[in-house]
């Protein structure tokens, strides 16, 4: 299964110089857990619900006084649409992230999240079983062609 099969294409973006308050408004309005931070249309990072909460707690300032660029996670870790879901999971684990933008040549195409992956669990299990059956068939066919000396 590929990332393109389960990614969400409706992306929420927020300008890097906007306030954390504006980012929180975007997250709430769109009912999402993250927004891609852009500067002049170029993806620069990602801001999550956790980033917003952390910013408010640590800064002890109003959300309207904190720029998104100060709290976003960067550099932006991405995968392409042709990446396997398994590879996307490995990338998420490697970087300890739950949201993974899908991009090609700095152009955003979507996002894949741990929720997207969890919702696809039955299909992923079927795919893994199909791959394992294919491997076993290949091993059986190979051993049928092996000759002993």
N, C-alpha and C positions, 0 to 999 in steps of 0.2 A: 504494500500500500504506500502511496506517495503522499507527501505533504499536500499537494494540490487537491487530493481527494477529500481532505477533512478541514482545510484551513478556512478561516472566516475572511471574507473579502471586504467587509464593511469596516474600514479603519477609522479610528478617531485620532486626529492630530492636534497638536497645540504648539504654538510658536515658542521658541526657546526663551524669548524675553518676556513672555506673559507671566503672570503671577501664579503661584501655587493655587491661589483661590480660583483663578480662571481654569486651571487644569482640573481641580476638584469639581467645578461646575460642569465641565465637559464629561468627566467620568460619570457623574450622577445623571446628567441629562441623557446620556447615551446608554446608561446601564451597562458599563463595561468596567473592567478592572485595570485598564492601562490605556495610555495614549502615546503615540509616537511623537517625539519632540523633533520639530523641524526648524531649520534656519534657512531662509530663502528657498523653501521648498525641498531642501535636502535633509533626509533623515539624519539626526545627530545622536539620538538616544531614546530612552523610553522612561516614562514616569508611571508609577503604579500607585494603587491605593496605599500600599505600605510606605512608599516614598513620601506621600502626602502626610500621612500620620507621623512618620519619623521627623519630617521637616518641622511640623508644628510643635512637636514635643521638644526637640533639641534646640531649635532656634529661639523658642519662647518669644516669638514675635507673631504678628498677624500674618495669616496666609497671603494677604494682599501685599505684604512687604517683601516677600521672598520670590525670587525669579525661579522659574521652572528649571532653567539651565544649572542652577546651584544644587538641585536635588535629583536630577535625572540620572539614570544609570547609563554610563557610556564607557567605552565605545559600544555601539549597537551591535549585538551578536545577531546574525541572520542566517537563514538557510534559503535555498531556492525551492521552487515548486517541484522540481524533479528529485529532491532529497527524499529518501525513504523515511517513513515515520520512525522506524527503529533508529536511524541516524539522528533524527531530530531529538528523540528521547535521550540519546547519548550526549548530544550537544547541550541539552538542558541540564543534565546531570553534571557534566563537566564544568559548566559555568554557574551552577546553582541558581537557575532561573526557571520560572514557570510560564513565561510568555516569550515566544520566539517569532519575531517578524520574518516575513517571507519577502525577499527582495532579489532583484537581479539588476546589476549595473546601477545601483543607488536608486532604483525605482521600486517603490513598495507595491506588493501585489496582495498582501494579506498578512494574517497572523495565525499562529497555531499555539494553543495553550494546553496545559495539562488537562483542563476540562474537556477540550476537544478530543484529546487522546482517550480519556477515560470513557467518554460516550461511545467511542469506537471499539472498546475492548472486545466485544463478541466477534466483530469482523476481523480484528487483529489476531485473535486466537485461531479463527478458521484459516486465515492466511498462513500462520505459523505451522499449523497442522498440514496444510497442503504442501508447503515447502519441505517439511520433514518427510512426507510420503514420497515426494519427488526424489529426495536425497536417498531414501531407502531403495527406491526402484533403481536408481542409478548404481548404487552399490551392488545390488543383486545382479544387475545386468553386467557390470564390470567383472564380478567374480565368476560369472558363467563363461566369460571369455578368457579367463586366466588358465594357463596350462601349467601343470606341475612337471618338473624335470625328472 
